[in-house]
């Protein structure tokens, strides 16, 4: 350890000792840089950081060392020591440290060691924040007077630059997303953020604005780069940082009505790759940002420098240009009450603001063809991309009509027409240059697609109406998009390059989905043009296939059809996200002159695609045309389309108030009735189901295609009851009576069974539904029963074909069990009941077949999860008894199964298998536990033998010996375990008192482990459990009952030694955690909630711990502060001994204040 400087007689450190310390740090830094004894060198530096009050030595190093790294480490040591010892420092000491750092930065402003200055500046910012709540206004003003003098440029350009940089560090430190951890509650950081925003953020912006303006003339007059450039760049960067601030103070009204300029953030769920930050600082900022002409100055500065240095292509990417453009883009996102000077304004102020910005930005991107050509000739693309980002920002804060009018005042065309032209040019570059992901045209395409999406999607997910010119622009753009997609698809089909990254060659539906959603919004904006266009393109491709059959390679045409199916599916229907999607509003409100259903453009397009898909039923066509890849697109389209149009229940009359509404209703009925029950709906459903069955049977090994069919198409069909009834008759026989579906993989077996059981909802009544399920699953349960009764089962069961059949049937049983609904609950319970004994027999027989064991466990999990809330008390007892036997059987086979003598690979495999099994068992216990929370039975389960809490605790007692610390390294298993444990202790705290010592000891040990876990969520669950246990015990004892009994007071272990009680143990552990250890600020509140009832339960022990903390303080001042803080912890804010919501809130506040007061000096070494 490094020796610390000794004080001389006059109170100053010994000079020789200071020099010795400096040399030791320099030597350590050199050793680290040269990789010589790095461990010893790091120990030397660490000793400086951990030394008590190393400030004089650190200041000496900063002032005298010639090694930058040594000075960097000295600054870091000042920071660490000051944060740790903050409560020990006097007010003068704190101010002195901050002043030293600020003076150092200003005095060495011209130093080439920028990283040292940045570190010292950061230290000053952190110390200033640490004392922000305590410093008086006068003390703060003293600091900022020095900073302001520097930023004014009085002491030169270098000092001015350093002053701006310090404010950047300060703002960063006060922003929650970029603040440095100080070991303090989150409330402290939030209070600092609020105070800075209220008192200083606007002032800082004005200082940065003035600093940039003060050097502008010098920059524009010079033909070379001058030192003032770095000042201007830093000032612009600071202004951008401040505009990125999360404004919360005095920003009322920003989420208000549907003003064209006041949408808040335009709300839609479509994903975007290039989001922009909305700036809403409130009306107090209007004078600085709007009325002052600041935007005009910024645009003028950029335009002047752009023109002056236009011949130097490098200039567009220099820091000054980049910072200026970023700030301009941010101004495009300015919205909210800063523009609302009264209702008479009607958005004119923001319209003028956006027009001013657009007038400057348009120079960067117009004309698009010339700009793109210049980029291809070597010009930087950064200005074009920033122009696209600016358009996205403007689109975010306004609507299409207002946006379109902006450009018309300065150009002969509207903004939407320009957007279309710009994006068309970008797409042409993508096509001609065969650009890959990461190129400028690719990025520009994504930004512009996001811009169109933002414009076209309204706040409720519908499509915004465009002006006529905008519709034409969208139509032209969509036509080019489709043409480009088809050309790329056709080209990729004939490309022999095996590179997996080739555009479209390996494109999947999911990967393309985000882009296709944006295409759909553009198409719907011009739906009158888009639907006929898609119909024509399909017809041309269908004709080309038939004409060239056997003569021309169909692959390019098939790839084009693949792309057309995906595009058309997105245009015609929405995903739905769990709900049945309606016909898109733009389709409902167009084609109003269509009365005959078969003439409706959407019907014509849909029928042409369905007729094409129907050809896949022909074996010859299937072999020559319908490749697995094309069938994926067909199945995906049918799934998406069916949810909206097939046998729709949306057709119903309503009160119509106008002729337009009547016309719209007739058009919609014409569209939906064509595919309804009385017209072509059942015929089309028959085609779709036959295509589904053919796909499952005729494409063996195509897992992705089969998964789409099972989980997307068939699952979509059973969402509506009127389809279910038709589906039952078409698929059930093939599934129930044939083994042909055994070719499907496990997940598809499960999904198909789930779908077919769900389709029972389409039956006429509950009796019919249950009988249908019995018929569907009966042969499967019968097979398992017969197999389990075979005398030679042990030999038969090991045959590969039997293992395969058992596995398939178990997957089907899982799927059926997971489809439990009230209508079919009785049949599914009977299904589960009939195989309970076979399941136990098979678990014994297949105990060495880990895959089968896992399937058996997962079936039981799904069965219990789906059934438990419906079961009557007798049925519950049967299920509980079965689960108990299952747990005991599994435990007897698996305790000690993992052996350390196994090789590392076998050991890892064994752990993985047991991890999966144990997760399943934990899920089973959680499902059993849910009976006490959700119970739809007609009688109570609180009868002898069906106490769920005892059963679950017993199950936990069986399972937990199998859960090792190694297995808890699996995050999902760890989370499931502690989630269950927390739930049990919160819901059934009274059962803890009934546990035997061994079971209770295990619960205690796992809680102890959980509180020390690195996962915040795990710790939080354990704290909730402690709160529940302690509050239960306190309330019970206040009422004169025993509460946790001996577990709270302590018990004797096997050696006769008295073990402390659970509450006293965790009181000490929690105090240790809060006062001395590192943890997330998010845990302070939950820890306080657990600590409060623990203190009430163990008041004698708490007083003893408090006295120990006080006695440990040798400094009289600190002893007094500790005593006062401990007194306030349990008495401030009118805290009482009642465990109610108000007192929990009061105690949280007390804990926050307590930690701020004492944690620093308690952690001092």
Secondary structure as GFF3:
##gff-version 3
##sequence-region A 1 1165
A	DSSP	alpha_helix	15	33	.	.	.	ID=ss1
A	DSSP	alpha_helix	38	50	.	.	.	ID=ss2
A	DSSP	alpha_helix	55	64	.	.	.	ID=ss3
A	DSSP	alpha_helix	68	84	.	.	.	ID=ss4
A	DSSP	three_ten_helix	86	88	.	.	.	ID=ss5
A	DSSP	alpha_helix	91	107	.	.	.	ID=ss6
A	DSSP	alpha_helix	114	130	.	.	.	ID=ss7
A	DSSP	alpha_helix	137	151	.	.	.	ID=ss8
A	DSSP	alpha_helix	157	174	.	.	.	ID=ss9
A	DSSP	alpha_helix	186	199	.	.	.	ID=ss10
A	DSSP	alpha_helix	201	221	.	.	.	ID=ss11
A	DSSP	alpha_helix	228	243	.	.	.	ID=ss12
A	DSSP	three_ten_helix	283	285	.	.	.	ID=ss13
A	DSSP	alpha_helix	286	286	.	.	.	ID=ss14
A	DSSP	pi_helix	287	291	.	.	.	ID=ss15
A	DSSP	alpha_helix	294	308	.	.	.	ID=ss16
A	DSSP	three_ten_helix	313	317	.	.	.	ID=ss17
A	DSSP	alpha_helix	319	332	.	.	.	ID=ss18
A	DSSP	three_ten_helix	337	339	.	.	.	ID=ss19
A	DSSP	three_ten_helix	343	345	.	.	.	ID=ss20
A	DSSP	alpha_helix	348	365	.	.	.	ID=ss21
A	DSSP	alpha_helix	368	376	.	.	.	ID=ss22
A	DSSP	alpha_helix	382	397	.	.	.	ID=ss23
A	DSSP	alpha_helix	400	408	.	.	.	ID=ss24
A	DSSP	alpha_helix	415	433	.	.	.	ID=ss25
A	DSSP	alpha_helix	440	456	.	.	.	ID=ss26
A	DSSP	alpha_helix	468	493	.	.	.	ID=ss27
A	DSSP	alpha_helix	509	525	.	.	.	ID=ss28
A	DSSP	alpha_helix	527	547	.	.	.	ID=ss29
A	DSSP	alpha_helix	555	572	.	.	.	ID=ss30
A	DSSP	alpha_helix	585	588	.	.	.	ID=ss31
A	DSSP	three_ten_helix	597	599	.	.	.	ID=ss32
A	DSSP	alpha_helix	601	614	.	.	.	ID=ss33
A	DSSP	three_ten_helix	615	617	.	.	.	ID=ss34
A	DSSP	alpha_helix	619	624	.	.	.	ID=ss35
A	DSSP	alpha_helix	628	645	.	.	.	ID=ss36
A	DSSP	alpha_helix	659	674	.	.	.	ID=ss37
A	DSSP	alpha_helix	681	698	.	.	.	ID=ss38
A	DSSP	alpha_helix	703	707	.	.	.	ID=ss39
A	DSSP	pi_helix	708	714	.	.	.	ID=ss40
A	DSSP	alpha_helix	715	717	.	.	.	ID=ss41
A	DSSP	alpha_helix	721	737	.	.	.	ID=ss42
A	DSSP	three_ten_helix	740	743	.	.	.	ID=ss43
A	DSSP	alpha_helix	746	758	.	.	.	ID=ss44
A	DSSP	three_ten_helix	759	762	.	.	.	ID=ss45
A	DSSP	alpha_helix	766	788	.	.	.	ID=ss46
A	DSSP	alpha_helix	793	796	.	.	.	ID=ss47
A	DSSP	alpha_helix	800	817	.	.	.	ID=ss48
A	DSSP	three_ten_helix	822	824	.	.	.	ID=ss49
A	DSSP	alpha_helix	825	834	.	.	.	ID=ss50
A	DSSP	alpha_helix	836	845	.	.	.	ID=ss51
A	DSSP	alpha_helix	850	867	.	.	.	ID=ss52
A	DSSP	three_ten_helix	868	870	.	.	.	ID=ss53
A	DSSP	alpha_helix	873	894	.	.	.	ID=ss54
A	DSSP	alpha_helix	904	929	.	.	.	ID=ss55
A	DSSP	three_ten_helix	930	932	.	.	.	ID=ss56
A	DSSP	alpha_helix	948	960	.	.	.	ID=ss57
A	DSSP	three_ten_helix	967	969	.	.	.	ID=ss58
A	DSSP	alpha_helix	971	987	.	.	.	ID=ss59
A	DSSP	three_ten_helix	989	994	.	.	.	ID=ss60
A	DSSP	alpha_helix	997	1011	.	.	.	ID=ss61
A	DSSP	alpha_helix	1016	1038	.	.	.	ID=ss62
A	DSSP	alpha_helix	1046	1049	.	.	.	ID=ss63
A	DSSP	beta_strand	1051	1052	.	.	.	ID=ss64
A	DSSP	beta_strand	1058	1059	.	.	.	ID=ss65
A	DSSP	alpha_helix	1062	1076	.	.	.	ID=ss66
A	DSSP	alpha_helix	1083	1097	.	.	.	ID=ss67
A	DSSP	alpha_helix	1099	1111	.	.	.	ID=ss68
A	DSSP	alpha_helix	1116	1129	.	.	.	ID=ss69
A	DSSP	three_ten_helix	1132	1134	.	.	.	ID=ss70
A	DSSP	alpha_helix	1141	1162	.	.	.	ID=ss71
###
